[in-house]
Amino acid sequence: MLQPGSEFRALVAGAPGCKLSFPIIVAVNCESVKRVSSRPTPRRAKLPDDNAIRICMNSLPKALTRGFDLRLSILAIGLLGSVSASAADLASRGPAPEASAAIEIPGDIFGFTSATDTGGVGDKGIGLENDAAFGARSGLYLLFTQKLELGYTIAENWSVAGSIFGAYHNIRNVPTIPFNVSGYRFDGLSVEVRHRILERTAAQPFAITLAVEPRWARFDGDGVRGDALGVEAKFQVDAPITNRLFWAMNANFATAGQQDNGTNRWSSSSGSTVSTALAYSLMDGKLFIGAELRWLQGYENTFFGKRTEYGIFIGPTLQAKVADNVSLNFTIQPQIAGKVDGVPKNLALDPMDRALARVKIAVGF
C-alpha cells in the first residue's frame, strides 16, 4: 500500500475473467526528475522517491539529444513483451487452478518500482523512504532525501497517502554548481491517490494501478531555496510469473514549476521514468531478491519538448520481512549509460548522479 520518454499508451478493455472498474484509455507519459531554474548553468536533478515523487526541480542541464533512444525503447518493449508472451502461453494451456487467484504481489519488493497493491479496506501503514543520489564528475555531491508517508485504504482498490519530506545536501567543489552547501532542511509535502483499475483473476495474471501525486517542495537538487509546485502521474502494472517469481513495470511522468527567489520568476520543466523489475521469493516469502532497470529522462518544457538528458540505472534489489507487519527494502543502482545535450562525455553526471540508492522501512497496522 505504501509506495516517484516516449508516450506510453495502454488500452484497457473489459475482458472475460477481468474485474475492471471501468473501461479506460491510459495515456501516461513516463517519469524522471527535472529541475527548473532561470540560471544558465547546468543544474543537478533532484532524485527523491521514483518512487517517491520525482518532482521536477530546477532545470536539468542543457539539452540532450532530440527524439528518443530507439535502442532502449526496443529493450523496454522487449522486456514487457517477453512477460506478456509468457503469460499468454500459460493462459493458452487452460485456466489456472483456483488457488492461482490468490497469488498477489507481496508489497514493496521491487526497489524503486512500485507494485499495484492498494491494500484491504481499512488497512493503514507508515513508511520511511531514505533515498541517496551521489557522485558528480568532479567534486563532492551527495543528496539524501527522506519521505515519511502515512497511507490508508479508504475503499476497495482505492488508497490515499500523505507525506512529509526532508533533504540533506553536501556539495563541495562541483564545477557546475557555483557554491558549496551543507545541511538538512524541511523540504515540503505531498498527497498521493492510487486506484487499481484492473484486478488479477484466475484467468489472467496482470493488475494495473493509476496514481497521481501533487507536491510542494522548498529546495532543488543543488540545495537552492525556491518554492516548487509539481505533480506526478504514475502507471503501474505487475504480475506473478510463477509462485515465486514476480514482475512489475512503472511508467511515470512529472511536471513542475519553480520560483526563482531572486527574480520571483517561475520556470518549468518535466521528466519521465520507465522502470521494470523482477523479484524472486526465498525463505517462504520472508526474503525477496531481484534486479531493476530504470530509464530517466529530462525535458526543457512543462510537457516534454526537447529532451535535455537521460540516464540508465540498473542494480540489485532486496526486501526482507523483519516481522509479519514490518519490511525492509534496499537497492543500489549505478548509472551505466547516459548523456547530456552538448556534453561530449559519457554518462549524465552533471544533471544526474553516478549512483542512486534506497532504504525503505514499511510498517502496517
FENTAUR-V648582 format. One line per field, one symbol per residue. burial: + if it has 24 or more other C-alpha atoms within 12 Angstrom, else -. Layout:
# FENTAUR-V648582
burial: ???
This chain:
# FENTAUR-V648582
burial: ++++++++---+-----+++-----+-++++++++++++--+++++++++++++++++++++++++-++--+---+--++--++--+--------+----+-+++++++++++++++++---+++++++++++++++--++++++++++++++---+++++++++++++++--+-++---+---+-+++++++++++++++++++++++++++++++++++++++++++++++++++++++-++++++++++++++++++-----++++++++++++++++---+++++++++++++++++++++++++++++++++++++----++++++++++++++++-----++++++++++++++++++-
